[in-house]
Amino acid sequence: MIESEYPCRNPRSIWKFSNKDNDILIACCPKNKKPILKRLKDLDAKLWLGCDGRTELKRIVKRLSGQRPEITLTKISSILKKWSSARLSLLQIKQRTIKRKDSRTKDNLLRQAAADIFQETKSVSQLYRKIYQDQWDYHLSKIRSARKQFSDIERTVSYLFRFRHPALRNKSYGQVFRERLSSIKPIKNYSRFLEIGAGAGYLASEFLDSLREHNQEAYRTCKYSFLDLSSVLLKAQRKTNSQHKRNIASLLSNAERQLPFRDNTFDFIILNEVIADFSVVRLDRDKILNLIKKPNFITSNGSFGKALRFIHDYQIPIQDAPRQFIFSLGVIRLLEELKRILAPDGLCVIIEYGDLNSYPKAVKLKGHKEYSIHFGHLKWIAEKAGFKVEIINLLNFLKFRKDFKTIERCSLCLLRKLLKKKDKCGISEVLFKKDIKKLLGKKYSDFDNIKYIDLEKGVLDFRLQDFKVAVLKKIG
């Protein structure tokens, strides 16, 4: 079940669900495809209901412009072009049912999904989770290989710089991370580390190698724990850190639920490029603000109710939010757990892409979606929860060489297409002129238009400038 950007032509089923905003919900069932849901509001909803196949478009515009003068034929036509390729003078949207043996079951599922969207049920169903891209289903069952996951599907900064690199002064991501962490809070003997969502385990491996080199006693007595939802990734983490097997421990668990640790357990907690995978909920700003104003408002136990309670309890400012916005529900639930399991004066470091003022946006990856982080909200909530918070740009935090040249994305795509399959394997990492010359050899002279850009402007499919580091220190 997915939510479509625009209504589909000739939907199999349409229902209208009334509420205070007079919104409607259409449900379409394309042949041999997943059902599609679309929530229509205001002008779109009125236009959808007005297109009955009998009324001319000019009359519809005249009727709607009486309520809103800014509505014109051009504006209506632009909306309809997104909906259908039918004639603009008469647009008929047929209301039909599914003629299949499982039509009753499918209709019930669609009705249940519609009820969840309009918050007419108290609990959140499995179908509701699928509509709003609940992330743990993918990581729980779809990941087959850690190497393929991070080299082809879900590239991360730490994976790209997992080996010593000139952009990090010939050090690896994990080595530099250990240095920066030690400068903020010294690593003492018997320190306890927890990394949630450690990917393939390279950050931990380089981190522990560096710790062993610079502080053998702290390395010998430390304990580094992994917590992950994917058994495949957990196995890869243990394999990558096999040389540190006396220092590591691993646990298969869901970080969005109550963490299976006692209070004040860890001195350091690391969440490196993982919270973009946590679950989100789509909210209506006006509806939330109206509910919060009411005294003794009652909420459900579903995602909507939990989000409403968080916004109310932490007094999260959402006045600047768009009418429909994404709320990082899983991240806030995690922050409360981090406060509980972190030792007094403990340190938590969260790295992810996002912005201080921008609301979460979906990033489509193969098989799933990720969502950027509103670091302004994260800082607000963390400070309310009892953390001292500092937000730093990742380029500055790890002291990348910002002027270091990397291959421009279009040039990289052209190389992948022009080279033979046997040469493509090398065109997958952060490449520099020296690397490309070594890879291509004599063929390099055949390409006279390869372009390079500064590292801070872009690396493959993302910009390092977009990544932020939230340093959370527990007070008391």
N, C-alpha and C positions, 0 to 999 in steps of 0.2 A: 504494500500500500504506500503510495507516494503522493506528495502534494505537487500539483502541476502549476507552472507559472501562468498559463492562460487556459481558459476553458477549451475543451477539445470539440472538434466538429462531430456532429451526430453522436452524442453520448448515448449509451445504452440505458442509463437510469439517471433521473434527476429528482432530488428531493429539496424541499424548502424547509429550513429550520428557522423559526421566528425567534427573535430575542429583542432586547431593548433597542439595539441599533438597527433593527430590520435587516440583518444580514441574511444571506441565503447560502446554502452549500450545495454544489453540484457534485455528483458522483458519476464518473464515466468508467466504462469497462471495455476498453479496446479489445479486439479479438486476440486471444492467446497472449495477452499482456497483463501486467498487474493493474488492478483498479487504481484510478486516479481521483484524488479529491481536490476541490478548489473552493475556497471561501471567498465569496464576493461581497463587496460592501458598497454602500452609497450609490454612486452613479452606475458602476458596473452592475450592481444588483438590479437596479431599476431598468437598465437597458436590457439585461438578460430576460427579465420577465416581459418586457414590452415587445420583444422580437417573437411574435406568435405566428408569423407567416401570413398574416392578413393585413396588418397595419403598415403603411408606408413609412419609410425612414423619416421623411420630412415631418410627418405628424407626430412621430415619437419625439423628435427633436423639439418640436413646438411645445409639446406637453411638458417635457423636462425643462426647457428653458424658462417656462413660467415660474418654476421653483428656483432655478439658478440661472441668472441672465448670462453667465459666462459660457454656458453650454452652446456650442455651435455645431453645424453639420460636419465641419472639418474635424472637430474633436471626436464626435461620435464615430465618424468614418475611420479614423485612425485606430479606435478601440476595436471596431469590428474587423478590420484587416488582420489584427492579431488573433482573432477568434476563428475566422473561417474564410475560405476562398469563395464563398457563395456570393451571389449578386447582392450589392449593397442596398438596393431599393427594397428588396424583400428578403428577409433572413428568417428562415423557419428552423426552429430547434425542436426536434421531435422528442416526445417523452415516451420512451419504450422500456420494456422490461427485458431481462436476460432470458433467452429461450434456451436454457440448458438445464440439465438434470440437477445441477448444484446451485440453481438460481436462488433458491430460498436461503441456502447457507450464505451465499455471497451477499445477498441483500441484507441479511442480518448483520454480517460483518461491516458492511458499509454504514448501516444505521448506527452501529455501536461506535464506529470511528467518528461519525459526525457528532454523536452525543458527547464523546470525549473532547472534541475540538471546542465545542461550545460550553464545556464545563458543566454538563447536565448530569454527570455521574460522579460519585464520591471517590471511586477508585480508578486507578489508571490501568488499563488493560494492556496486554501484550501488543495489540494492534496499535494502540496509542504510542507505545515506545517506538515501533517501526516507523510511524509517520514522522516523528520528531527525531529520527536518527539516533536512537539510543546506542551509544558507541560500543558497549561491551560485547554485544552479540558478534560483531565482526572479529574483535581481537580474541574472543573466546574460541571461535570455531573455524575461522577462515584462514588464519595464518599457517602456512605450511613450512616455510623456510625463513630463518632470520636473515640470511644473506640476501635472498631474493627480495624480501620485504623492504630492506633498507637501501638496496642498490637500485631497485627498479620501481618500487611502488611508493614508498614513504621515506624519501631522502631526509636526513637530518644533518644539522651542522656538525654535531659531534661524530657522526659516522664518516662524513666527508673528510674531516681532519683527525681521524683516529690514529694516523701515523705522524711521525715527525714532519713538520711542514715549514717551508721558509716564511710563509705568511705569519707564523707564530714563533718566529725566531728559532727555527729548526727544533721546535718542541711539538708535542702532540697536544690535542685538546685536553686530555685528562691530566697531563703534567701541568699545564698552565692553570687549569682549574684548581688543582691541589695547591699551587702557589698562592693563588688569589684567596682561596678559602683560609689558608693558614695565616695570611696577612690580616684577615678580618677577625678570626678567632683562632688562637694557637691550638694545634692538635696535641693534646696531652696523652699520657699513658692511659690505657684502658678506655679509650674513647669508643663510643658506639655509633655506627653509621647505619642509615637506612636509605636505600635508593628505591624509589617507587617507579616502576616502568623503566627498567634499565636497558631496554632495547636488546642489542646483541652483547652487551657487557663490556664494550671497549673502554668507556669512560672509567669504569671501576678498575679495570685491569691496569690502565696507565696511571690512574690515581694511586693505586697500591704500590705499583713499581716505583713511582716517585717518592712515596712516603717511606718505603724501605730504604731507598738510597739516601734520604736526607735525615731520617729519624728512625733508626732501627728499633729502638725500644718501644716507641709508640706503635710502630708496625707490628711488632711481635705480640703486643697485648691488645691490639684493636680487634673489633668485630664488625664486619661489613655485611649487612643483610640486604637481600633482594626481595622485593614483593612485586609480583606480576600476575596479571590475569591469564596470560597465555602460557600454557605448559611448554610450547615450542620455544618461545623466547626465554623462558626460565632455564630450559635445558641448554640453550646457547650461552646464556650468562655463566652457567657453571663450567661449561667447556672452555670458554674464553678465559676464565679466571681459575683454571685448574692448577696453575702454579701457586695460587694463594688459597688452596682448599682448606688449610687450617684456620684461615681468617674469615671465611665466608659462610653464610647461611642463606637459605632460600625458602620462600613461602609462596604457595599458590593461593591468591586471595584477590578479592575485588576491593580496590582502594576507595570506591565510592560508598561502601558500607562501613560499618564500625570496624576499625582496624584491630586486628587480634593481638594487641600489645598492651602491657600494663602502663599506667600513668608514669610520666617522667622517665621513659626508657632510653631515649636516644639523645646524644649530644649534637649530632648533625643529621639533617634530613635533606635529601637531594631529589628534586623532581625536574629532570632535564628533558625538555621537549616532549612532555607526556600529557599535560592537562588540556591540550587542544582536543584530545580524544574523549574527554569526560562529557557526560550527558548534559543536554541543554533543554530549555523549554521556550516555546514561542509565547509571548505575552502581548496583551493589549494595554498600552500605556494609560489611556483614559479610564478603562475599566479598573485597573489596579489603583489608580489615584482615588477614584470614587469609593472603592471598597475600604481603603485605608482610612478615609475620613470618618467612616461609620464607627461608632463606639461598639465594642464587643462584637466585632464581625466574626462570623463563623466560616472556617475554611475546611476543605476536604483533606484527606490524607494523600491525595494524588500529587503529581508534580506541580500543578497549578497552586494548590493549597500550600505546599511547602515553600514555593517561590514567594508567595504572598506573605507568608510569615517571616521569611528572611528579610524581605524588603521593609516590612513594618518594624521588626525587632532591631535591625541594624540601621534603620532610617536611611536607606540607600537612596541617593538623589537620582530620580529617573525623569525629572521634568524635561530634560533635554533629549530624551529618547524619541525616536520616530514612533509613529502610531503603532506599528507592529514591530517588535524588537525581540532579539534573542537574549536570553538570560542564562548565564553559566551556573546552573543549579548544582552540578556535581562538584565544581571547584569550591563553592562556598561550604558545602557539607564537609569537604575534605579539610578545609582550613580549621574547622572546629575540632576535628580529630587530631590534626597536627599540633594544635595548642595543648591537647591533653597528653599526648605521648612524648612531647619534647621536654627535655629536662630544663630546669631553671637556667637561664642565660644560654640556652641552646640556640642553635642556628639552623634556619631552613633556607635553602636556596631554590628558587623556582625560575626556570628558563623556558620561555615560549615566545611565539610571535604574537604581536598585538600592539595596542596603542593606549596611551593614557586617557584618551577622550572618545575613542571610537567604539561603538557597540560591536559585539561579535558578528563576524561574517563567515559564511560557509566557504570552505575550500574543498572542491571535489577531487578526490583521489580515486584510484582504481578500487572499486568495491565498497567504498565508504566515504564519509565526509569528516573533515575536521573543522573546528571553529576557532577563530582568533579570540584573543583575550582582551577584555576591557580592564587594563591595568589600573585605571583610576578607581574602579569599583573594588578590585582586588586589594588595593592599598587601603581604601576606606574601611572595608570589612576587617582586614587583618589588624588595623589599628584599634578598631572597636573591640576586637577579640582579645587584645592585650599584647600585640606585637609592636616592636619598633621597626618601621619599614623604610627601606630605601630602594628606589627603582633606578636601575642603571642600564644603559644601552650595552648590548652584548659585545659590540666592537670595542667599546671602552673598557668593559669589565675584563675581557681576556687580552686586551691590548693588541689587537690585530694590526698588522701593517696595512693601513687603509689605502695607501697609494700603490699597493702591490697589484700587478696586472694579472687578470684572468681572462680566459677566452670569452668573447661576447656570445650570447646565446644563439643568435642567428648563424654565426660562423660555426658553432658547435653542431647545430642541426644539419648544416650543409655537409660538414665533414662526415657525419654519421650516414648520410644518404649516399655520398660519393664513394666512400671507402667500401671495400669488400667486407663480408661478414667476419672474416678472420681478424680484421683490423678493428672492428667495432668494439671489441671487448675493452680496449684501452680508453675509449672515449666515453667514460662513465663517471669519472671523478672530477675534482676541481683541477682543471688543466691550465698550465702556464706555458709560455713560449718554449722554455727549455724542455718541458715534458713532451710537448707536441713534436718538437724537432727529433727527440729521441725515439718517439713512437713511429713517426713517419719516415725517418731516415732520409734517403735520397728523394722520396716523393714530396718532401716539404717544399721544394722549389717549384713544384707544379701549382701550388696554391699561393697566389700573390696578393690575395685580398682578405686574409684572415685578420679579424679585428680583435683588439683586446681592450678591456675597460678596467677601471679601478675596482678593487675588491669590494668596497663599500657600496658600489652601485648595483652589484648583482653577482650571484653565484648560481649558475644553472637556472633552476626554476624559482628561486626566491632571493630576496634581498636581505643581507645580514643586518642592514640598518633597521629592519622591521622587528628584530628579535630583542626582547627586553629581559633583564634579570631582576627579580624581586628578592631582596635580601631581607629575611624576617628574623628578628632576634626576639626571643621570648623574654619579657620583662619579669623579673622576680623568679 
